[in-house]
Amino acid sequence: MTAPQRTTGGPHLKVHVPEELRLFLPSRLRTRADRAGGEGLDHPYDGTSSLGHVVQSLGVPLTEVSRLRVDGTEVPAAHRPADGAHIGLVPVPRPQPLPPGSPCPPRFLLDVHLGALARRLRLLGVDTAYRNDAHDAELVDRANAERRILLTRDRGLLRRRTLWLGAYVHGDAPDRQTADVLSRFDPPLAPWTRCPACNGPLEPVAKEEIADRLPPGTRRTYDTFTRCGHCARLYWPGAHHRRLAARVAAARGTDGRHPS
């Protein structure tokens, strides 16, 4: 099958968008890219815009691209290609290397639509900031100030030029989203060490110290407790523990019967 022909005059580029990145293209361009195959997507070019601008105008956030190539040579996002150049986009590798000076282990900030994912990551002991009322500008400012990786499904948010580092979260279900984040950034896991509600550290606490806060049935049945150092919430291996333990085992890539 041949690539679509030019429909307008003026400068054009041949943009090779790999399958992993085509989901970001508008549907009409995605169809054209699929039909073009190895020939590349024929795309009009104003002759002056940077390559980074061209890529993002197609809908692909630069956060999802590790390298840009022009006629086979790696170039920076500020490069201005010549008419007829072949543009190659290389997706970020997994796991993704972080910029020099990034916090280690990585820490994250999630947008307002990823509350369930925030709780999953905190359950696994991953430093995860989240507020359900944060505006886009506030998210970018906090991500930059605290050097947190901004996780979102909002492509426009990822295209903000001032954002130091972000990532698109694949999947609609929390399980799929969790697997995607762990695959991409490979953070060390420390389950049961962070508060799922506020991200604070969990510390063991003696039953006698918090007995007056426990429901009678819990006080009779359980002896092991932790308390959040920030919000003072209490946790114990209650009725939902088996379900939560299964999520931890799945995240670790185990079936729960063997230590990780």
Buried (B, 14 or more C-beta within 10 A) or exposed (E): EEBBEEEEEEBBBBBBBEEEBBBBBEEEBBEBBBEBEEBBBBBBBEEEBBBBBBBBEBBBBBBBBEEBBBEEEEBEBEBBBEEEBBBBBBBBEEEBEBEEEBEEBBBBBBBBEBBBBBBBBBBBBBBBBBBEEBEBEEBBBBBBEEBBBBBBBBBEBBBBEEBBBBBBBBBEEBBEBBBBBBEBBEBEBEBBBBBBBBBBBBEEBEBEEBEEEBEEEBBEEBEEBBBBEBEEBBBBBEEEEEEBBEBBBBBBEEEBEEEE
